[in-house]
Each structure stands twice: as structure tokens, then as C-alpha cells.
Amino acid sequence: MNWFQRIFTKPKVQVSAHLGRIEIDSELVRFYHPDGETQQIQWDELDEVGIVTTDEGPFVEDVFYMLLSISQKGCAIPQGAEGNEALLSRLQLLP
């Protein structure tokens, strides 16, 4: 039965610091890129949340959260970044 479980068990998303780090507080979400760049968006300016996938996986991150404001500024955050679980939990609370 182990082979059956391996086939039908959803693989865990591997969280990696080399993909960047997410910080969340009551006012904003901030993403620190591994190259030192920082992107952020205020929760009260958040207008759209999207998910973008590429054909680069499974060896390269291929799922990204897109958080956009009305002015189309925002963050592109890889799913495997450190702090992903907290971001997903916070996004699930949005109306």
C-alpha cells in the first residue's frame, strides 16, 4: 500500500530561504528577494490576487502569487519562499 500512498499523496511544497522571505503584518505584505530587492503592498491597496504558473518546474520554482494594487504595483512571490504558509493563511481570509 505504500506505493498507493506515494501516488495519491499530494507532495509538500518545499519552502526555501533561497527563494526569498515573506513578512506579513496588519498593514502590509513585504517580500525580500534573494538578490536584495524588496517588494511590498499595503493590504488596504490590494486589488487583485492571482496565481501564475510556468512550465519550468519541478526543478525551478514554477508557482507564484501575484498581489496587485489598483495602480498595478505589487509583488510576485514564489510559492516556495520562506513564510509561504503565513501568506496563504492571510490570503484565505480575504473577502
Order of alpha helices (4+ residues) and beta strands (2+ residues): alpha-beta-beta-beta-beta-beta-beta-beta-alpha
